[in-house]
Amino acid sequence: MPTQFDPPQVLPAEQYVRTNYIHTVVPHVQPAHITTVNKHMIDHQYYFPYTESVVNECCENHTLCGTPHNHCHTPSCHHRPRGF
């Protein structure tokens, strides 16, 4: 018998990417101008001589940690902390 052929089976197309790089040169010209400035600096110097003294201070606190034995219930005999 002669050879028989079935209808072809066509698969989805595969995707390929071919990238072509094209080299382009773009010259950038940035002209510049330089100005030279000569400055004369005048240095004003100020002096402040001084003398020095020292003051020593002392502060005290008196704290009542509890109730005194002769406790009074009137405001005039309450013991208050003393200090400067």
C-alpha positions as CSV (number, residue, x, y, z in Angstrom):
1,M,0.0,0.0,0.0
2,P,1.2,3.5,-0.6
3,T,2.2,5.7,2.4
4,Q,-0.6,7.6,4.0
5,F,-0.3,11.1,5.5
6,D,-2.4,12.5,8.3
7,P,-3.2,16.2,8.4
8,P,-0.3,18.2,9.9
9,Q,-0.4,19.1,13.6
10,V,0.6,22.8,13.9
11,L,1.9,23.9,17.3
12,P,1.7,27.6,18.5
13,A,4.6,29.6,17.2
14,E,7.5,30.1,19.6
15,Q,8.6,33.7,20.1
16,Y,12.2,34.8,19.7
17,V,13.6,38.3,20.1
18,R,16.5,39.5,18.0
19,T,18.0,42.8,19.3
20,N,20.1,45.0,17.0
21,Y,22.2,47.6,18.7
22,I,23.0,50.7,16.7
23,H,25.8,52.8,18.1
24,T,25.3,56.6,17.8
25,V,27.7,59.2,19.1
26,V,26.1,62.5,20.2
27,P,28.8,65.1,21.0
28,H,27.9,67.5,23.9
29,V,29.8,70.8,24.0
30,Q,29.6,72.8,27.2
31,P,31.7,75.9,27.0
32,A,32.9,77.5,30.2
33,H,34.2,80.9,31.3
34,I,36.4,81.4,34.3
35,T,36.5,84.8,36.1
36,T,39.3,85.3,38.6
37,V,38.4,87.5,41.6
38,N,41.2,88.7,43.9
39,K,39.9,89.7,47.3
40,H,41.8,91.7,49.9
41,M,40.8,90.4,53.4
42,I,41.1,92.7,56.4
43,D,41.2,90.8,59.7
44,H,39.9,92.9,62.6
45,Q,41.0,91.2,65.8
46,Y,39.2,92.0,69.1
47,Y,40.5,91.1,72.5
48,F,38.5,90.8,75.7
49,P,40.7,90.4,78.7
50,Y,38.8,89.4,81.8
51,T,39.2,88.5,85.5
52,E,37.5,85.6,87.2
53,S,36.0,85.0,90.6
54,V,34.4,82.0,92.3
55,V,31.3,81.9,94.5
56,N,30.7,78.7,96.6
57,E,27.1,78.2,97.7
58,C,25.6,75.7,100.1
59,C,22.0,74.6,100.2
60,E,20.4,72.4,102.9
61,N,17.1,70.4,103.1
62,H,15.5,69.3,106.3
63,T,13.2,66.3,105.7
64,L,10.9,64.9,108.3
65,C,10.7,61.1,107.7
66,G,7.8,60.2,110.0
67,T,5.8,62.0,112.7
68,P,7.5,63.6,115.7
69,H,6.7,62.1,119.1
70,N,5.0,65.3,120.4
71,H,2.7,65.7,117.4
72,C,0.5,68.7,117.4
73,H,-2.8,68.9,115.4
74,T,-2.8,72.7,114.9
75,P,-1.4,74.3,111.8
76,S,0.8,76.7,113.8
77,C,3.0,73.9,115.2
78,H,3.7,72.0,112.0
79,H,7.4,71.6,111.3
80,R,8.3,72.7,107.8
81,P,11.6,72.1,105.9
82,R,14.0,75.1,106.0
83,G,16.3,76.3,103.3
84,F,17.8,79.3,101.6
